[in-house]
Amino acid sequence: MAKLKKWGGYALIGFVAFYLLTQPESAAGVIQSALGGLMGGAESMSRFVNALLP
């Protein structure tokens, strides 16, 4: 089972590297979307905490 996880990790890293090399514009769009989602979540949490404070 440990070997399967190890090889699965290598396969995932290989796929990501292949995707970055063959479609860099699409990869950049995926990263921008992910970061935008994280920033939106952080902003929402900030507004929630500020609403709790008097």
C-alpha positions as a printed Julia matrix, in Angstrom:
54×3 Matrix{Float64}:
   0.0    0.0     0.0
   2.87   2.38    0.77
   4.39   1.72   -2.64
   1.05   2.53   -4.28
   0.9    5.89   -2.49
   4.51   6.61   -3.43
   3.93   5.85   -7.12
   0.63   7.72   -7.08
   2.45  10.79   -5.76
   5.07  10.49   -8.49
   2.33  10.18  -11.11
   0.56  13.27   -9.75
   3.79  15.3    -9.79
   4.47  14.12  -13.35
   0.97  15.07  -14.47
   1.25  18.55  -12.92
   4.66  19.1   -14.55
   3.31  17.93  -17.92
   0.26  20.22  -17.58
   2.44  23.22  -16.68
   4.77  22.63  -19.62
   2.1   21.97  -22.25
  -0.57  24.49  -21.19
   0.99  27.27  -19.1
  -1.87  29.74  -19.72
  -4.48  27.29  -18.48
  -2.33  26.38  -15.49
  -2.0   30.07  -14.59
  -5.77  30.44  -14.82
  -6.27  27.52  -12.43
  -3.83  29.05   -9.93
  -5.5   32.47  -10.21
  -8.92  30.93   -9.59
  -7.68  29.02   -6.56
  -6.0   32.08   -5.06
  -9.09  34.17   -5.75
 -11.2   31.65   -3.87
  -8.82  31.67   -0.92
  -8.8   35.46   -0.84
 -12.6   35.56   -0.95
 -12.8   33.12    1.94
 -10.31  35.15    3.97
 -12.29  38.32    3.31
 -15.5   36.64    4.43
 -13.86  35.4     7.62
 -12.56  38.9     8.28
 -16.02  40.39    7.91
 -17.45  37.71   10.22
 -14.89  38.39   12.96
 -15.41  42.14   12.63
 -19.17  41.65   13.0
 -18.59  39.77   16.26
 -16.58  42.6    17.79
 -18.55  45.51   19.25
